[in-house]
């Protein structure tokens, strides 16, 4: 048995294919889904989703949202998503390093700037990891 997996962002459907396994970045940690999984609704954090389809793993950078699992269907509604195969790894690395530097140089006293820098860093990290980059 397989799962039907759909990743839907406001502007496009990023993934709509069967899969054998899905690993989601939920707000409480990584969440694995196989066929026969119990019904579930969960919030998703910014991070990398991994999908195994026909023995190959694919990565998708998710920018937060929700996932519903029911009757071997996984529906993922996100604020934004990008397939790892569509991300230029070197460009993503430069963006990650820039976001890390911005975060490091943001004062802890400026809460709004710190939150914005944290979100930008999470997005950049997810894109870089989805492209195949390793974070030290």
Contact map, one row per residue, 1 for C-alpha under 8 A:
1110000000000000000100000000000000100000000000000000000000000000000000000000000000000000000000000000000000000000000000000000000000000000
1111000000000000011110000000000001100000000000000000000000000000000000010000000000000000000000000000000000000000000000000000000000000000
1111100000000000011110000000000001100000000000000000000000000000000000011100000000000000000000000000000000000000000000000000000000000000
0111110000000001111000000000000000000000000000000000000000000000000000011100000000000000000000000000000000000000000000000000000000000000
0011111000000011111000000000000000000000000000000000000000000000000000001111000000000000000000000000000000000000000000000000000000000000
0001111100001111100000000000000000000000000000000000000000000000000000000111000000000000000000000000000000000000000000000000000000000000
0000111110001111000000000000000000000000000000000000000000000000000000000011110010000000000000000000000000000000000000000000000000000000
0000011111011110000000000000000000000000000000000000000000000000000000000011110010000000000000000000000000000000000000000000000000000000
0000001111111100000000000000000000000000000000000000000000000000000000000000111110000000000000000000000000000000000000000000000000000000
0000000111110000000000000000000000000000000000000000000000000000000000000000011100000000000000000000000000000000000000000000000000000000
0000000011111000000000000000000000000000000000000000000000000000000000000000000000000000000000000000000000000000000000000000000000000000
0000000111111100000000000000000000000000000000000000000000000000000000000000000000000000000000000000000000000000000000000000000000000000
0000011110111111000000000000000000000000000000000000000000000000000000000000000000000000000000000000000000000000000000000000000000000000
0000011110011111000000000000000000000000000000000000000000000000000000000000000011100000000000000000000000000000000000000000000000000000
0000111100001111100000000000000000000000000000000000000000000000000000000000000000000000000000000000000000000000000000000000000000000000
0001111000001111110000000000000000000000000000000000000000000000000000000000000000000000000000000000000000000000000000000000000000000000
0001110000000011111000000000000000000000000000000000000000000000000000000000000000000000000000000000000000000000000000000000000000000000
0111100000000001111100000000000000000000000000000000100000000000000000000000000000000000000000000000000000000000000000000000000000000000
0111100000000000111111000000000000000000000000000011110000000000000000000000000000000000000000000000000000000000000000000000000000000000
1110000000000000011111000000000001100000000000000011110000000000000000000000000000000000000000000000000000000000000000000000000000000000
0110000000000000001111100000000111100000000000000011100000000000000000000000000000000000000000000000000000000000000000000000000000000000
0000000000000000001111110000000111000000000000001111000000000000000000000000000000000000000000000000000000000000000000000000000000000000
0000000000000000000011111000011110000000000000001110000000000000000000000000000000000000000000000000000000000000000000000000000000000000
0000000000000000000001111100011110000000000100011100000000000000000000000000000000000000000000000000000000000000000000000000000000000000
0000000000000000000000111110111000000000000111111000000000000000000000000000000000000000000000000000000000000000000000000000000000000000
0000000000000000000000011111111000000000011110000000000000000000000000000000000000000000000000000000000000000000000000000000000000000000
0000000000000000000000001111100000000000011110000000000000000000000000000000000000000000000000000000000000000000000000000000000000000000
0000000000000000000000000111110000000000000000000000000000000000000000000000000000000000000000000000000000000000000000000000000000000000
0000000000000000000000001111111000000000000000000000000000000000000000000000000000000000000000000000000000000000000000000000000000000000
0000000000000000000000111101111100000000000000000000000000000000000000000000000000000000000000000000000000000000000000000000000000000000
0000000000000000000000111100111110000000000000000000000000000000000000000000000000000000000000000000000000000000000000000000000000000000
0000000000000000000011110000011111000000000000000000000000000000000000000000000000000000000000000000000000000000000000000000000000000000
0000000000000000000011110000001111101000000000000000000000000000000000000000000000000000000000000000000000000000000000000000000000000000
0110000000000000000111000000000111111000000000000000000000000000000000000000000000000000000000000000000000000000000000000000000000000000
1110000000000000000110000000000011111000000000000000000000000000000000010000000000000000000000000000000000000000000000000000000000000000
0000000000000000000000000000000001111100000000000000000000000000000000110000000000000000000000000000000000000000000000000000000000000000
0000000000000000000000000000000011111110000000000000000000000000000011110000000000000000000000000000000000000000000000000000000000000000
0000000000000000000000000000000000011111000000000000000000000000000011000000000000000000000000000000000000000000000000000000000000000000
0000000000000000000000000000000000001111100000000000000000000000000111100000000000000000000000000000000000000000000000000000000000000000
0000000000000000000000000000000000000111110000000000000000000000001111000000000000000000000000000000000000000000000000000000000000000000
0000000000000000000000000000000000000011111000000000000000000000011110000000000000000000000000000000000000000000000000000000000000000000
0000000000000000000000000110000000000001111100000000000000000000011100000000000000000000000000000000000000000000000000000000000000000000
0000000000000000000000000110000000000000111110000000000000000001111000000000000000000000000000000000000000000000000000000000000000000000
0000000000000000000000011110000000000000011111000000000000000001111000000000000000000000000000000000000000000000000000000000000000000000
0000000000000000000000001110000000000000001111100000000000000111100000000000000000000000000000000000000000000000000000000000000000000000
0000000000000000000000001000000000000000000111110000000000001111000000000000000000000000000000000000000000000000000000000110010000000000
0000000000000000000000001000000000000000000011111000000000001111000000000000000000000000000000000000000000000000000000000110110000000000
0000000000000000000000011000000000000000000001111100000000111100000000000000000000000000000000000000000000000000000000000000011011000000
0000000000000000000001111000000000000000000000111110000000111100000000000000000000000000000000000000000000000000000000000000000000000000
0000000000000000000001110000000000000000000000011111000011110000000000000000000000000000000000000000000000000000000000000000000000000000
0000000000000000001111100000000000000000000000001111100011100000000000000000000000000000000000000000000000000000000000000000000000000000
0000000000000000001111000000000000000000000000000111111111000000000000000000000000000000000000000000000000000000000000000000000000000000
0000000000000000011110000000000000000000000000000011111111000000000000000000000000000000000000000000000000000000000000000000000000000000
0000000000000000001100000000000000000000000000000001111100000000000000000000000000000000000000000000000000000000000000000000000000000000
0000000000000000000000000000000000000000000000000001111110000000000000000000000000000000000000000000000000000000000000000000000000000000
0000000000000000000000000000000000000000000000000001111111000000000000000000000000000000000000000000000000000000000000000000000000000000
0000000000000000000000000000000000000000000000000111101111100000000000000000000000000000000000000000000000000000000000000000000000000000
0000000000000000000000000000000000000000000000000111100111110000000000000000000000111000000000000000000000000000000000000000000000000000
0000000000000000000000000000000000000000000000011110000011111000000000000000000000111000000000000000000000000000000000000000000001100000
0000000000000000000000000000000000000000000000011100000001111100000000000000000011110000000000000000000000000000000000000000000001000000
0000000000000000000000000000000000000000000001111000000000111110000000000000000011110000000000000000000000000000000000000000011011000000
0000000000000000000000000000000000000000000011111000000000011111100000000000011111000000000000000000000000000000000000000000010000000000
0000000000000000000000000000000000000000000011100000000000001111100000000000011110000000000000000000000000000000000000000010000000000000
0000000000000000000000000000000000000000001111100000000000000111110000000000011100000000000000000000000000000000000000000000000000000000
0000000000000000000000000000000000000000001110000000000000000111111000000001111000000000000000000000000000000000000000000000000000000000
0000000000000000000000000000000000000000111100000000000000000001111100000001110000000000000000000000000000000000000000000000000000000000
0000000000000000000000000000000000000001111100000000000000000000111110000111100000000000000000000000000000000000000000000000000000000000
0000000000000000000000000000000000000011110000000000000000000000011111001111000000000000000000000000000000000000000000000000000000000000
0000000000000000000000000000000000001111100000000000000000000000001111111110000000000000000000000000000000000000000000000000000000000000
0000000000000000000000000000000000001111000000000000000000000000000111111100000000000000000000000000000000000000000000000000000000000000
0000000000000000000000000000000000011010000000000000000000000000000011111000000000000000000000000000000000000000000000000000000000000000
0111000000000000000000000000000000111000000000000000000000000000000011111100000000000000000000000000000000000000000000000000000000000000
0011100000000000000000000000000000000000000000000000000000000000000111111110000000000000000000000000000000000000000000000000000000000000
0011110000000000000000000000000000000000000000000000000000000000001111011111000000000000000000000000000000000000000000000000000000000000
0000111100000000000000000000000000000000000000000000000000000000001110001111100000000000000000000000000000000000000000000000000000000000
0000111100000000000000000000000000000000000000000000000000000000111100000111110000000000000000000000000000000000000000000000000000000000
0000001110000000000000000000000000000000000000000000000000000000111000000011111000000000000000000000000000000000000000000000000000000000
0000001111000000000000000000000000000000000000000000000000000111110000000001111110000000000000000000000000000000000000000000000000000000
0000000011000000000000000000000000000000000000000000000000000111100000000000111110000000000000000000000000000000000000000000000000000000
0000000011000000000000000000000000000000000000000000000000000111000000000000011111000000000000000000000000000000000000000000000000000000
0000001110000100000000000000000000000000000000000000000000011110000000000000011111100000000000000000000000000000000000000000000000000000
0000000000000100000000000000000000000000000000000000000000011100000000000000000111110110000000000000000000000000000000000000001000000000
0000000000000100000000000000000000000000000000000000000001111000000000000000000011111110000000000000000000000000000000000000000001000000
0000000000000000000000000000000000000000000000000000000001111000000000000000000001111110000000000000000000000000000000000000001001110000
0000000000000000000000000000000000000000000000000000000001100000000000000000000000111111000000000000000000000000000000000000000001100000
0000000000000000000000000000000000000000000000000000000000000000000000000000000001111111000000000000000000000000000000000000000000100000
0000000000000000000000000000000000000000000000000000000000000000000000000000000001111111100100000000000000000000000000000000001101100000
0000000000000000000000000000000000000000000000000000000000000000000000000000000000001111111100000000000000000000000000000000000000100000
0000000000000000000000000000000000000000000000000000000000000000000000000000000000000011111110000000000000000000000000000000000100111000
0000000000000000000000000000000000000000000000000000000000000000000000000000000000000001111111000000000000000000000000000000000000000000
0000000000000000000000000000000000000000000000000000000000000000000000000000000000000001111111100000000000000000000000000000000000000000
0000000000000000000000000000000000000000000000000000000000000000000000000000000000000011111111110000000000000000000000000001001100100000
0000000000000000000000000000000000000000000000000000000000000000000000000000000000000000111111111000000000000000000000000000000100001000
0000000000000000000000000000000000000000000000000000000000000000000000000000000000000000011111111100000000000000000000000000000000000000
0000000000000000000000000000000000000000000000000000000000000000000000000000000000000000001111111110000000000000000000000001000000000000
0000000000000000000000000000000000000000000000000000000000000000000000000000000000000000000111111111000000000000000000001001100100000000
0000000000000000000000000000000000000000000000000000000000000000000000000000000000000000000011111111100000000000000000000000000000000000
0000000000000000000000000000000000000000000000000000000000000000000000000000000000000000000001111111110000000000000000000000000000000000
0000000000000000000000000000000000000000000000000000000000000000000000000000000000000000000000111111111000000000000010011001000000000000
0000000000000000000000000000000000000000000000000000000000000000000000000000000000000000000000011111111100000000000000001000000000000000
0000000000000000000000000000000000000000000000000000000000000000000000000000000000000000000000001111111110000000000000000000000000000000
0000000000000000000000000000000000000000000000000000000000000000000000000000000000000000000000000111111111000000000010000000000000000000
0000000000000000000000000000000000000000000000000000000000000000000000000000000000000000000000000011111111000000010011001000000000000000
0000000000000000000000000000000000000000000000000000000000000000000000000000000000000000000000000001111111000000000000000000000000000000
0000000000000000000000000000000000000000000000000000000000000000000000000000000000000000000000000000111111100000000000000000000000000000
0000000000000000000000000000000000000000000000000000000000000000000000000000000000000000000000000000011111110100110010000000000000000000
0000000000000000000000000000000000000000000000000000000000000000000000000000000000000000000000000000000011111110110000000000000000000000
0000000000000000000000000000000000000000000000000000000000000000000000000000000000000000000000000000000001111110010000000000000000000000
0000000000000000000000000000000000000000000000000000000000000000000000000000000000000000000000000000000000111110000000000000000000000000
0000000000000000000000000000000000000000000000000000000000000000000000000000000000000000000000000000000001111111110000000000000000000000
0000000000000000000000000000000000000000000000000000000000000000000000000000000000000000000000000000000000111111111000000000000000000000
0000000000000000000000000000000000000000000000000000000000000000000000000000000000000000000000000000000000000111111100000000000000000000
0000000000000000000000000000000000000000000000000000000000000000000000000000000000000000000000000000000001100111111110000000000000000000
0000000000000000000000000000000000000000000000000000000000000000000000000000000000000000000000000000001001110111111111000000000000000000
0000000000000000000000000000000000000000000000000000000000000000000000000000000000000000000000000000000000000011111111100000000000000000
0000000000000000000000000000000000000000000000000000000000000000000000000000000000000000000000000000000000000001111111110000000000000000
0000000000000000000000000000000000000000000000000000000000000000000000000000000000000000000000000010011001000000111111111000000000000000
0000000000000000000000000000000000000000000000000000000000000000000000000000000000000000000000000000001000000000011111111100000000000000
0000000000000000000000000000000000000000000000000000000000000000000000000000000000000000000000000000000000000000001111111110000000000000
0000000000000000000000000000000000000000000000000000000000000000000000000000000000000000000000000010000000000000000111111111000000000000
0000000000000000000000000000000000000000000000000000000000000000000000000000000000000000000000010011001000000000000011111111100000000000
0000000000000000000000000000000000000000000001100000000000000000000000000000000000000000000000000000000000000000000001111111110000000000
0000000000000000000000000000000000000000000001100000000000000010000000000000000000000000000000000000000000000000000000111111111000000000
0000000000000000000000000000000000000000000000000000000000000000000000000000000000000000000100110010000000000000000000011111111100000000
0000000000000000000000000000000000000000000000100000000000000000000000000000000000000000000000010000000000000000000000001111111110000010
0000000000000000000000000000000000000000000001110000000000001100000000000000000000000000000000000000000000000000000000000111111111000000
0000000000000000000000000000000000000000000000010000000000001000000000000000000001010010000100000000000000000000000000000011111111100000
0000000000000000000000000000000000000000000000000000000000000000000000000000000000000010100110010000000000000000000000000001111111111100
0000000000000000000000000000000000000000000000010000000000001000000000000000000000000000000000000000000000000000000000000000111111111110
0000000000000000000000000000000000000000000000010000000000111000000000000000000000111010000000000000000000000000000000000000011111111000
0000000000000000000000000000000000000000000000000000000000100000000000000000000000011111100100000000000000000000000000000000001111111000
0000000000000000000000000000000000000000000000000000000000000000000000000000000000010000100000000000000000000000000000000000000111111100
0000000000000000000000000000000000000000000000000000000000000000000000000000000000000000100010000000000000000000000000000000000111111110
0000000000000000000000000000000000000000000000000000000000000000000000000000000000000000000000000000000000000000000000000000000110011111
0000000000000000000000000000000000000000000000000000000000000000000000000000000000000000000000000000000000000000000000000000100010001111
0000000000000000000000000000000000000000000000000000000000000000000000000000000000000000000000000000000000000000000000000000000000000111
